[in-house]
């Protein structure tokens, strides 16, 4: 469905945040017969709906909200409205089409778009792809879940987008280059379960993209791709493994799964039953770890980014901490090459671009403090797995981690297992912080505390963290409920640091 298809139809836009506002403005330009806005969750954090917005799309809430949705020919759902919402279920049972602003935009722009998703790494990887492309003379427009709704983007020859699972789930068109950085359980309450979350996330790949690029170090991701009918037999470029020795490597592989004889999931030859394997052609030999761009020891004995057997430049050129960010760089380079850039010829330019990449404001962003403690804003971390990566980035330092946010019922056992042999302090804040702390409470190396809110947690962290240590806000939970969005949570964190300095 395209924006032009809404001409002369009755349309209800569900949600009044950034995405809903962008959708109303874009749809109004295509002359729908009727356009209304619906908000079923207005609270003290809601922005005012007035002026031109109210004129072109009157706002409805309360008892009349569902009736307005049910009376529409098409409902345009904001990403924050979960797939499991009972009204979503009821509308689909009535046969009312539900789409989203991302899907409407993608229908007209897919052939000039790089779309990046992933349970972790999508923000950094998408912005890095945009940065590297600009450096080699490929101008592009960057947007998406990072803060700029697609329907607000200007016209351009090339787009690089960060896409959430909420946005991917609505797509009926895949971008020209579809990228997945990682896969682990997240947002389960909004999608209905782990299987449903993977389905919505990987819907990015399900509509015939020209190129698929994935993180080859993520075994769960490779296994899910192997079982995905939409990519069966398709070439998948993998990048980012660091457990392969330098040597001649293929440019990519086909994802498959080894299984008992006769099963249709077998691609490319023998392998341990149920394990993901990569093959260089259908029916060909197993090529384990065939990542064109990967991390390995370079000529000076330090870690380098390699293209096949050729060292390109030191991993340290990218000034972002963490092993995962080295993999993100490899994935970004694979995308740049897939768009026709000679990465080997442009290696020096790409290395300079990597050195100038500042990273994202809310992803492992360090904040200087006169106390000698390093405060780290990682508020984009919304799962235990992303918090684990952030904690690893500060291995070897005295560390205090602030966790907690919207409680989606996630299982924090993986975080407990990850911290079993660590020494650090964890401070829990509402709403899920106390539950996370209880999960970790009896670990021998973990001091577990609870604070009444984020401001109190920062003050407590100052008393518990020695000079030279780090205080890491990596919440392992979303921001909604007590904050407008992740930017608001970050603002409160930064202000609390200044106020307690």
C-alpha positions in Angstrom: 0.0 0.0 0.0 1.3 3.4 -1.0 0.4 6.9 0.2 -1.3 7.5 -3.1 -3.6 4.6 -2.4 -5.2 6.5 0.5 -6.7 9.2 -1.8 -10.5 9.3 -1.3 -10.4 6.8 1.6 -11.3 7.1 5.3 -8.0 6.9 7.3 -7.4 6.7 11.0 -3.9 7.4 12.3 -3.4 5.6 15.6 -0.8 7.4 17.8 0.1 11.0 18.3 3.9 11.0 18.8 6.5 11.8 16.2 5.4 9.0 13.9 1.7 9.8 14.2 2.3 13.5 13.5 4.4 12.7 10.4 1.8 10.3 9.1 -1.0 12.8 9.5 0.9 15.5 7.6 1.9 13.1 4.8 -1.5 11.5 4.4 -3.3 14.8 4.3 -1.3 15.8 1.2 -2.9 12.8 -0.6 -6.5 14.0 -0.1 -8.1 11.2 1.9 -11.9 11.4 2.1 -11.6 11.6 5.9 -8.6 11.7 8.3 -8.7 11.4 12.1 -6.2 10.8 14.8 -6.7 8.4 17.7 -4.8 8.2 21.0 -5.8 5.6 23.4 -2.9 6.2 25.9 -2.8 10.0 26.5 -1.1 10.9 29.7 0.9 13.8 31.3 3.8 13.0 28.9 1.7 13.5 25.7 2.5 16.4 23.5 -0.4 18.8 22.7 -2.4 18.1 19.5 -3.4 21.5 18.3 -3.1 24.0 15.4 -2.8 22.6 11.9 -2.7 19.0 13.1 -6.0 19.3 14.9 -7.5 21.0 11.9 -6.6 18.3 9.3 -7.1 15.3 11.7 -9.3 15.8 14.7 -8.1 13.9 17.7 -10.3 11.2 19.3 -9.7 9.3 22.6 -11.5 7.7 25.4 -14.7 5.8 24.7 -14.9 6.9 21.1 -11.4 5.9 20.2 -12.0 2.3 19.0 -15.1 3.4 17.1 -13.1 5.8 15.1 -10.6 3.1 14.2 -13.3 0.6 13.3 -15.0 3.1 11.0 -11.9 3.7 8.9 -11.1 2.1 5.6 -7.4 1.9 6.6 -5.7 2.3 10.0 -2.1 3.6 10.1 -0.5 2.3 13.3 2.3 4.1 15.0 5.2 1.8 15.9 4.5 2.2 19.6 1.1 0.5 19.2 1.9 -3.2 19.9 0.8 -6.0 17.6 -0.7 -7.7 20.6 -3.1 -4.7 21.4 -6.6 -6.1 21.7 -7.8 -3.5 19.3 -5.3 -4.6 16.7 -6.6 -8.1 17.0 -10.2 -6.9 16.7 -9.6 -4.7 13.7 -7.8 -7.5 11.8 -10.7 -9.9 12.6 -13.0 -7.3 11.0 -10.8 -7.3 7.9 -9.7 -3.6 8.3 -6.2 -3.1 6.8 -3.5 -2.0 9.2 -0.3 -0.5 8.0 2.3 1.9 9.3 4.1 5.0 8.1 7.3 3.0 7.5 5.5 0.6 5.2 3.8 3.4 3.3 7.1 5.2 2.8 9.0 2.0 1.9 6.5 1.1 -0.9 7.8 4.2 -2.8 11.5 4.2 -1.8 12.6 0.6 -1.3 14.8 0.5 -4.4 17.1 3.2 -3.1 17.2 2.2 0.6 19.5 0.4 3.0 17.4 -0.8 5.9 19.2 -1.9 9.1 17.6 -3.8 12.0 18.8 -5.9 14.8 18.2 -6.6 18.5 21.5 -4.7 19.1 23.7 -2.7 16.9 21.2 -1.3 14.4 21.7 2.3 15.6 25.4 2.3 15.4 25.7 0.2 12.3 23.2 2.3 10.3 24.8 5.6 11.3 28.2 4.2 10.5 27.1 3.0 7.1 25.7 6.5 6.3 29.0 8.1 7.6 31.2 5.8 5.5 29.1 6.2 2.3 29.4 10.0 2.7 33.1 9.8 3.0 33.5 7.9 -0.3 31.3 10.3 -2.2 27.9 8.6 -1.9 25.6 11.2 -0.3 22.6 9.8 1.5 19.8 10.7 3.9 19.8 9.0 7.3 16.7 8.4 9.3 14.2 6.0 10.7 13.8 4.7 14.3 16.9 6.9 15.2 14.6 9.8 15.6 13.4 11.0 12.2 10.2 9.4 10.9 10.5 8.2 7.4 7.5 10.2 6.2 9.5 13.4 7.2 12.5 12.6 5.1 13.4 14.7 2.1 13.7 13.1 -1.4 17.1 11.6 -2.1 18.9 9.1 -4.3 20.0 7.0 -1.4 18.6 6.4 2.1 20.1 4.6 5.1 17.5 3.7 7.8 17.5 2.3 11.2 14.4 0.2 11.6 12.8 -1.3 14.8 10.9 -4.6 15.0 7.7 -2.5 15.3 8.5 -0.9 11.9 9.7 -4.1 10.2 6.6 -6.0 11.1 4.4 -3.8 8.9 6.5 -3.9 5.7 5.2 -5.3 2.5 8.4 -4.2 0.6 12.0 -5.0 1.5 14.7 -2.4 1.1 17.3 -2.8 -1.7 19.9 -3.8 0.9 18.5 -5.5 4.1 20.8 -5.7 7.0 20.5 -7.6 10.3 23.1 -7.0 13.0 21.9 -9.4 15.8 19.0 -11.4 17.1 17.9 -12.1 20.6 14.6 -12.1 22.5 13.3 -8.5 23.0 10.0 -6.6 23.0 8.2 -9.9 23.6 5.2 -8.3 25.2 4.6 -6.1 22.1 5.0 -8.9 19.6 3.4 -11.8 21.5 6.4 -14.0 22.1 9.9 -14.9 20.9 8.8 -16.5 17.7 6.5 -13.6 16.8 9.3 -11.1 17.6 11.7 -13.0 15.2 9.0 -13.1 12.6 8.4 -9.4 12.7 12.1 -8.5 12.9 13.1 -10.7 9.9 10.1 -9.5 7.9 12.7 -6.9 6.7 14.1 -9.7 4.5 10.9 -11.3 3.4 10.0 -9.2 0.3 12.8 -9.8 -2.1 15.7 -7.5 -1.2 18.5 -7.3 -3.7 21.1 -8.0 -1.1 21.1 -9.4 2.5 23.9 -8.6 4.9 24.1 -10.2 8.4 26.4 -10.4 11.3 28.1 -13.8 10.8 29.1 -14.1 14.5 25.5 -14.3 15.7 24.6 -18.0 15.8 21.0 -17.4 16.7 20.6 -15.1 13.7 22.1 -17.6 11.3 19.9 -20.4 12.6 16.8 -18.3 12.2 17.7 -17.3 8.7 18.3 -20.9 7.9 14.7 -21.7 8.8 13.2 -18.7 7.0 11.5 -19.7 3.8 11.8 -16.2 2.3 15.6 -16.4 2.1 15.8 -20.1 1.1 18.6 -20.5 -1.5 19.3 -16.7 -1.6 22.8 -15.3 -1.3 23.5 -13.9 2.2 26.6 -11.8 2.8 28.0 -12.5 6.3 30.5 -10.2 8.1 32.1 -9.7 11.5 33.4 -13.0 12.8 36.7 -12.7 14.7 37.4 -16.4 15.1 38.8 -17.0 11.7 42.4 -16.9 10.7 43.4 -14.5 7.8 43.3 -16.3 4.5 41.5 -16.4 1.2 37.8 -16.2 1.9 34.7 -16.1 -0.3 32.7 -12.9 -0.6 29.8 -14.5 1.3 27.7 -17.6 1.5 24.2 -19.1 1.4 22.7 -19.7 4.8 21.4 -23.2 5.5 20.9 -25.7 8.3 22.3 -29.2 8.4 19.8 -31.8 9.4 18.9 -35.5 9.1 18.9 -36.9 5.5 15.8 -36.1 3.5 14.8 -33.0 5.5 14.2 -30.0 3.2 16.3 -27.8 5.5 19.6 -29.3 4.3 21.7 -26.9 2.3 25.3 -27.4 1.2 26.4 -30.7 2.7 27.0 -32.3 6.0 27.3 -30.5 9.4 26.3 -31.1 13.0 22.5 -31.6 13.1 20.7 -28.4 13.7 23.8 -26.2 13.4 23.9 -23.2 11.0 26.4 -23.6 8.2 27.5 -21.4 5.3 28.0 -22.6 1.8 29.6 -20.8 -1.1 27.0 -22.2 -3.5 23.9 -24.5 -3.4 25.0 -28.0 -2.9 28.6 -26.9 -2.4 31.0 -27.7 0.5 30.5 -26.2 3.9 32.6 -23.0 4.4 32.6 -22.3 8.1 33.1 -18.6 8.9 33.3 -17.4 5.4 33.1 -13.7 6.2 34.4 -11.4 3.6 35.0 -8.6 6.2 36.2 -10.0 9.5 38.6 -9.2 12.4 42.0 -10.9 12.7 45.6 -10.2 13.6 47.2 -7.6 11.3 50.7 -7.0 10.2 51.7 -5.2 13.4 50.3 -7.8 15.7 47.1 -5.8 16.6 43.6 -6.5 15.5 42.8 -5.4 12.0 39.7 -5.3 9.8 40.3 -7.7 6.9 38.7 -8.0 3.5 39.3 -11.6 2.7 43.0 -12.2 3.3 43.9 -8.5 3.0 44.3 -6.3 6.2 42.6 -3.0 5.6 43.2 -0.9 8.7 43.4 -1.4 12.5 40.2 -2.1 14.4 41.3 0.7 16.7 40.6 3.2 13.9 36.9 3.1 15.0 36.9 4.9 18.4 34.0 2.9 19.9 34.6 0.5 22.7 33.4 -3.1 22.7 34.0 -6.2 20.6 30.5 -5.8 19.1 31.4 -2.5 17.6 34.2 -4.2 15.6 31.6 -6.5 14.2 29.3 -3.5 13.4 32.2 -2.0 11.4 32.6 -5.2 9.4 28.9 -5.3 8.6 29.0 -1.6 7.5 31.9 -2.3 5.2 30.1 -5.2 3.6 27.1 -2.9 2.9 29.4 -0.2 1.4 30.9 -2.8 -0.9 27.5 -4.2 -1.8 26.6 -0.7 -3.0 29.4 -0.8 -5.5 32.2 0.9 -3.6 35.8 -0.5 -4.1 36.5 -0.9 -0.4 40.1 -2.0 -0.9 40.9 1.0 -3.1 39.1 3.3 -0.6 40.7 1.7 2.5 42.6 4.8 3.5 39.5 7.0 3.1 37.3 4.6 5.0 39.9 4.4 7.8 39.9 8.2 8.2 36.1 8.1 8.2 36.1 5.5 10.9 38.4 7.6 13.0 36.1 10.6 12.7 33.0 8.6 13.6 31.7 10.0 17.0 29.1 7.3 17.7 25.6 7.9 18.9 24.6 10.3 21.7 22.9 7.5 23.8 25.0 4.5 23.0 28.1 4.0 25.2 28.5 7.8 25.1 31.1 8.8 27.8 30.5 12.0 29.9 33.5 13.6 31.6 33.2 14.4 35.3 35.6 16.2 37.6 35.5 13.4 40.1 37.5 11.1 37.9 34.5 8.8 37.5 33.5 8.2 33.9 29.7 8.4 33.4 28.4 6.4 30.4 25.0 7.1 28.7 23.9 3.8 27.1 20.2 4.5 27.5 19.5 2.9 24.1 20.1 -0.4 25.8 16.7 -2.0 26.2 17.5 -5.7 26.8 19.7 -7.8 29.1 21.8 -8.8 26.0 22.6 -5.2 25.1 23.5 -4.5 28.7 25.8 -7.5 28.7 27.7 -6.0 25.7 28.0 -2.7 27.4 29.3 -4.2 30.6 31.9 -6.2 28.6 33.1 -2.9 27.1 34.3 -1.8 30.5 35.8 -5.0 31.6 38.7 -4.5 34.0 37.4 -1.2 35.5 35.5 -0.6 38.7 31.9 -0.5 37.4 28.5 0.6 38.6 25.6 -0.3 36.3 22.2 1.4 36.6 19.4 -0.9 35.3 15.6 -0.7 35.0 12.8 0.8 33.0 9.5 -0.4 31.6 8.9 -4.0 32.8 8.1 -6.1 29.8 8.5 -9.4 31.7 11.9 -10.2 30.2 13.9 -13.1 31.6 17.1 -11.6 33.2 18.6 -15.0 33.8 21.1 -14.5 30.9 22.3 -11.4 32.6 22.8 -13.3 35.9 24.8 -16.0 34.1 26.9 -13.4 32.4 27.8 -11.7 35.7 28.4 -14.9 37.6 32.2 -14.3 37.7 32.2 -10.5 37.7 32.7 -7.9 40.4 30.6 -4.8 40.0 27.7 -2.8 41.6 24.2 -2.9 40.1 21.6 -0.3 41.0 18.0 -1.0 40.1 15.4 1.8 39.3 11.7 1.5 38.6 9.9 -0.2 37.2 11.9 -3.4 36.4 15.0 -2.5 38.4 14.0 -4.2 41.6 13.2 -7.4 39.8 16.6 -7.3 38.0 18.4 -6.7 41.2 16.6 -9.7 42.9 17.8 -11.9 40.0 21.4 -10.9 40.7 21.1 -10.6 44.5 23.1 -13.6 45.7 26.0 -13.5 43.1 29.2 -13.3 45.1 30.8 -10.5 43.1 27.7 -8.3 42.7 26.7 -5.6 45.1 22.9 -5.1 44.4 21.1 -1.9 45.4 17.8 -0.2 44.7 17.1 3.5 44.2 13.8 5.3 44.0 14.5 6.9 40.6 17.2 7.7 38.1 18.3 10.8 39.9 18.7 9.0 43.2 20.6 6.2 41.4 23.2 8.7 40.1 23.7 10.1 43.5 24.1 6.6 45.0 26.5 5.6 42.2 28.8 8.5 43.1 29.2 7.2 46.6 29.9 3.6 45.5 32.2 4.2 42.5 35.9 5.0 43.1 37.8 7.5 41.0 38.9 5.8 37.8 35.8 3.7 37.7 32.7 4.0 35.5 29.0 4.5 36.1 27.1 2.9 33.2 23.4 3.7 32.5 22.5 0.6 30.5 18.9 0.0 31.6 18.2 -3.3 29.9 14.6 -2.0 29.6 12.8 0.6 27.6 12.2 4.2 28.8 8.4 4.5 28.3 6.1 5.0 31.3 8.3 7.4 33.4 9.9 9.2 30.4 8.6 10.4 27.1 11.3 8.5 25.2 15.0 7.4 25.4 16.1 11.0 24.8 14.1 12.2 27.8 15.7 9.5 30.0 19.1 10.6 28.8 18.4 14.2 29.6 17.5 13.3 33.2 20.7 11.2 33.5 22.9 14.0 32.2 21.2 16.6 34.5 21.6 14.4 37.5 25.3 14.0 36.8 25.7 17.8 36.6 23.5 18.4 39.7 25.5 15.9 41.8 29.0 16.9 40.6 
